[in-house]
Each structure stands twice: as structure tokens, then as C-alpha cells.
Amino acid sequence: MNQLPNGLWPVMITPLTKSNEIDYNGLESLTNFYVEAGSNGLFANCLSSEMYQLTNAERLQLTQNVVKFSGGKVPVVATGTFQFGGKSNAEFIKEIYDTGIQAVIIITSMLVMPDESEDVLKTRLEEIMNVTGDMPLGVYECPVPYKRLLSTSMLEWMASTGRFIYHKDTSCNSVSIEKKLYAVKNSNFGFYNADTPTALDSLDFGGRGISPISANFYPEPYTYLLQEYFANGRTEKLNKLHALLTMMDRVTHTFYPYSAKLFLQKRGLKIETNSRIPTETPSNADFIRFNALMDSFKVLCEMYEIKPIL
């Protein structure tokens, strides 16, 4: 089974109209923006996409359009598990795979309850594998409905099956990441770190790429970081860039994904800031930090001679 490419994999937001319907014109502009900014793959229908607020029909149409708009320039993966249990998800997994994606992503916390063991999780994964032929699969340690981290032994088993080619890791711990990457080395199981602070560590340990939510605000410096790392390794110049991105990352998690939509709108992308996720009204201090984030992005681009797409 083919490997997915190294590099940046944004977790896509979903542009919505003022009436909270999916804005497909905005989605096309957004997809083109991600691709032009140097993304190597796209994760559609994920938590950042407000996937739990979408209907099954919307999830399928959203994913199908991302595949269409990307035009084969980059691979696309998408979530396929929205019911608790294993094979109960099979029908939708098949439907979303038929949209043209490269792998169907399984949410670890959708297969088992918090008090159920990893043996039960393995059984549920095997149920899915048994009813989906040789379909490429991936996993995401999504924090909703609860965060279910995978053990190194589980990752090692998944890599050994040859069915899993994508893992979005949310452990945010360099020690854990190193152990996980050792468990899947020399396999097709691609490891993509969701966490900016541990991004360079994960690359040092053999990670194939990164998938942070801040890349929805400004993918260009992340593309630069990855290209420089794969070309020259972890230089002092790159460490300084990573330090700046780590500090900026603290702001992006506030009022997300509304904040990402507002940031992109201010950058010039023609989308609304509407979200189906209830959001409190940001305070004056929040807007000050938000504006400082925009200024920091512009300064960072000047420092590293990065040309913003918008």
C-alpha cells in the first residue's frame, strides 16, 4: 500500500454561509489556498471542519468537493466513524471512501467507551478491517468525544497489518512521540503530529509531517519550516522559527474555528466567520491578542522572506 507524502497536512475548516449552510465557493477558495500555500495533503471532514455538526449527507458532499477542488494535486483523507462501535460504521466508511479520498480516518474515541480496554479497541478495528476489504485506513486521536491516545503496542500492531497509512497524533509529548515513532519505523504508517510545540521533535524522531490547527491561519511558515527541515535538518535558524510559531500557537486555540475563519477573512479570503459551534463573544483583550497574532505573522514572513499567498 502506498505511503502518504511527507509534509504539511492542514485540518480543514468548513466555510459556512450567513445562514450556516456549507459555502462551496468559499470551500473552493480555501482548498486552493491550502494547495498554493504548499500543503502536501488535506484532512477534510475532521474536528476543525465541525464534522460533528454536519449531517452524513453534508460530510459526504463536503469531502467530495474537497477532492474535486484539490484536482489531484494533493491527496485527501477524511473521517468515516460517527457511531460508537466497530462494524456499525462500515456503511459510511465505504460511502466516504467512494468520494475519492486516499484513506478513511477512524476516530479512536468513537470505537470504545473510556472505560473499555485497548483489547476491545483492537477488536473493533478488526471488525472494520474485515468489512472494508483492502481500503486504506488511518486513525486520529481526536479530543472529542474524549481523547483516546494509542499505546505504542497498538500502533505497532496497526503498522504490522499494512492497512493503516495515516496517524494524527495528539499526545503533545515528545517522550511518547519518540516511542510511538520507534514502534512504526520502516512501515507505511505515516505519523503526522498535531502539536506545534513538539513539531520539530517529532520530525527528529522520524515523523512524516505535521498537522497543527495553526496551519489554518498561516500555512506558509509551516511549509517553510518543513521544507527547510527536510533539506537541511534542524538548524538554529529553524529552531528560532519554531519558537516563534510555538508562541503564536497559544493564540490560535482561542475561539477556534471562528478565530481561523476571521483570520483568513482578514487576510483576504472571501468567507464568512459563521460556525455551527457556539462561540462566546471575544473580549477586547481577545481582539488585541488576535491583532497581535496578525502582526506577528507579517513580521515572521518578513524575517524569513516567506511570501504570503494572500
Salt bridges, closest charged atoms under 4 A:
GLU50 OE2 - LYS261 NZ 2.72
GLU58 OE2 - ARG276 NH2 2.87
GLU116 OE2 - ARG124 NH2 3.67
GLU141 OE2 - HIS167 NE2 3.92
GLU141 OE2 - LYS180 NZ 2.75
ASP169 OD1 - HIS167 NE2 2.98
ASP169 OD1 - LYS180 NZ 2.58
ASP201 OD1 - ARG234 NH1 2.89
ASP204 OD2 - ARG234 NH1 2.64
GLU220 OE2 - ARG267 NH2 2.50
ASP249 OD2 - HIS253 NE2 3.21
ASP286 OD1 - ARG289 NH2 2.84
